[in-house]
């Protein structure tokens, strides 16, 4: 009996002091089993993660290799697309037009490598008379010849739109007025008015090419 006159408290069967050796061993075994299970689960998940990483890496390199092969084939086999030029005969129509309007002019000869692509003549009964010849140069630029027996500025405006003067050019001793077209990018014109006729050489080939063409007109 204690000095207080009370019996000491019984620790009870659940305390460690009263636990049997077999109970302690079972607890340790379960803890080790749980630790092993967690370790095995971690290693299994790590293997899965590594496998996924290897798969993505392999996929990336495979796609990159395919891209390189396709790019190489495109570079080797690519050819610039050549725009087809549809040539039209114009010499016979030019000769017929001259019989009805002697002032009509055409290239004689056509500059080497240049191709006529459009031709149009409006007969006298459809007054005013107009003559058109469209040409593609060897540099794939456009040059057009427009003629009419209308000498007013209205014909020039109809063919060229808004323009501004850009000096003059002398071709075969004849002075032409240079014009820059304001409504059409990179286009210029040579304009000659005289003897009741307006002659326009227009296009995006640049002044030197326009002057070369004007020099061939007969």
Buried (B, 14 or more C-beta within 10 A) or exposed (E): EEEEEEEEEEEEEEEEEEEEEEEEEEEEEEEEEEEEEEEEEEEEEEEEEEEEEEEEEEEEEEEEEEEEEEEEEEEEEEEEEEEEEEEEEBEEBBEEBBEEBEBBBBBEEBBEEBBBBEBEBBEEEEEEBBBBBBBBBEEEBBBBBBBBBBBEEEBBEEBBEEBEEBEEBEBEEEEBBBBBBEEBEEBBBBBBBEEEBBBBBBBBBBBEBBBBBBEBBE
